[in-house]
Amino acid sequence: MTVSPLGSSSPEGADWPSDWLRATLGFLALHALSAGPSYGYAIINELERHGFGTIKGGTLYPLLTRYEAAGMVTTEWRAGDGGPGRKYFALTDSGRSEMDRLASDWRRFTALSNFYLDDGQPTKGITT
């Protein structure tokens, strides 16, 4: 179980605005793959476990398919353990670079947003 930075563990039922998830799901999915190859259901569980709520397969799989077409992930079918095979996704060098770029941009954007929301008061330890 992971404890979120908000202090709660297993924040089930997170109800984030859908446009926030739509804006971040791409690099969050890439980040989920940074530890190594994984399949869609495991990525969904990883994101849910970290407090992002339930991501539908109908949202994640088309995104991963676009990333495959763009050369950011590769795929491989692996036999299942007593069940159907699974399609595993793995980051390419291009995908890792894109994840790093998007994460950096997101950090700068959120730091700037926090600065603005705090009426221009510096946020400790964050530079823009």
Contacts in CASP RR format, 6 or more apart in sequence:
PFRMAT RR
TARGET T0000
AUTHOR 0000-0000-0000
METHOD contacts of the structure
MODEL  1
MTVSPLGSSSPEGADWPSDWLRATLGFLALHALSAGPSYGYAIINELERH
GFGTIKGGTLYPLLTRYEAAGMVTTEWRAGDGGPGRKYFALTDSGRSEMD
RLASDWRRFTALSNFYLDDGQPTKGITT
1 9 0 8 1.000
1 10 0 8 1.000
1 49 0 8 1.000
2 9 0 8 1.000
2 10 0 8 1.000
2 49 0 8 1.000
2 50 0 8 1.000
3 9 0 8 1.000
4 11 0 8 1.000
4 50 0 8 1.000
4 51 0 8 1.000
10 49 0 8 1.000
10 51 0 8 1.000
11 51 0 8 1.000
11 53 0 8 1.000
12 48 0 8 1.000
12 51 0 8 1.000
12 53 0 8 1.000
13 53 0 8 1.000
13 54 0 8 1.000
14 51 0 8 1.000
14 52 0 8 1.000
14 53 0 8 1.000
15 53 0 8 1.000
16 52 0 8 1.000
16 53 0 8 1.000
21 52 0 8 1.000
21 55 0 8 1.000
24 106 0 8 1.000
25 55 0 8 1.000
25 59 0 8 1.000
25 60 0 8 1.000
25 63 0 8 1.000
26 63 0 8 1.000
26 67 0 8 1.000
26 102 0 8 1.000
27 98 0 8 1.000
27 99 0 8 1.000
27 102 0 8 1.000
27 103 0 8 1.000
27 106 0 8 1.000
28 47 0 8 1.000
28 52 0 8 1.000
29 43 0 8 1.000
29 47 0 8 1.000
29 60 0 8 1.000
29 63 0 8 1.000
29 64 0 8 1.000
29 67 0 8 1.000
30 67 0 8 1.000
30 72 0 8 1.000
30 73 0 8 1.000
30 91 0 8 1.000
30 95 0 8 1.000
30 96 0 8 1.000
30 98 0 8 1.000
30 99 0 8 1.000
30 102 0 8 1.000
31 99 0 8 1.000
31 103 0 8 1.000
32 38 0 8 1.000
32 43 0 8 1.000
32 46 0 8 1.000
32 47 0 8 1.000
33 43 0 8 1.000
33 73 0 8 1.000
33 89 0 8 1.000
33 90 0 8 1.000
33 91 0 8 1.000
34 91 0 8 1.000
34 96 0 8 1.000
34 99 0 8 1.000
36 90 0 8 1.000
36 91 0 8 1.000
37 76 0 8 1.000
37 88 0 8 1.000
37 89 0 8 1.000
37 90 0 8 1.000
38 46 0 8 1.000
38 88 0 8 1.000
38 89 0 8 1.000
39 86 0 8 1.000
39 87 0 8 1.000
39 88 0 8 1.000
39 89 0 8 1.000
40 57 0 8 1.000
40 60 0 8 1.000
40 61 0 8 1.000
40 64 0 8 1.000
40 87 0 8 1.000
40 89 0 8 1.000
41 86 0 8 1.000
43 55 0 8 1.000
43 60 0 8 1.000
43 89 0 8 1.000
44 54 0 8 1.000
44 55 0 8 1.000
44 57 0 8 1.000
44 60 0 8 1.000
47 53 0 8 1.000
47 55 0 8 1.000
48 54 0 8 1.000
48 55 0 8 1.000
64 73 0 8 1.000
64 89 0 8 1.000
67 73 0 8 1.000
67 89 0 8 1.000
67 95 0 8 1.000
68 74 0 8 1.000
68 75 0 8 1.000
68 89 0 8 1.000
70 94 0 8 1.000
71 92 0 8 1.000
71 94 0 8 1.000
71 95 0 8 1.000
72 91 0 8 1.000
72 92 0 8 1.000
72 94 0 8 1.000
72 95 0 8 1.000
72 98 0 8 1.000
73 89 0 8 1.000
73 90 0 8 1.000
73 91 0 8 1.000
73 92 0 8 1.000
73 95 0 8 1.000
74 89 0 8 1.000
74 90 0 8 1.000
74 92 0 8 1.000
75 87 0 8 1.000
75 88 0 8 1.000
75 89 0 8 1.000
75 90 0 8 1.000
76 87 0 8 1.000
76 88 0 8 1.000
76 90 0 8 1.000
77 85 0 8 1.000
77 86 0 8 1.000
77 87 0 8 1.000
77 88 0 8 1.000
78 85 0 8 1.000
78 86 0 8 1.000
78 88 0 8 1.000
79 85 0 8 1.000
80 86 0 8 1.000
91 99 0 8 1.000
108 128 0 8 1.000
111 123 0 8 1.000
111 126 0 8 1.000
111 127 0 8 1.000
111 128 0 8 1.000
112 128 0 8 1.000
114 123 0 8 1.000
114 126 0 8 1.000
115 121 0 8 1.000
115 122 0 8 1.000
115 123 0 8 1.000
115 126 0 8 1.000
115 128 0 8 1.000
END
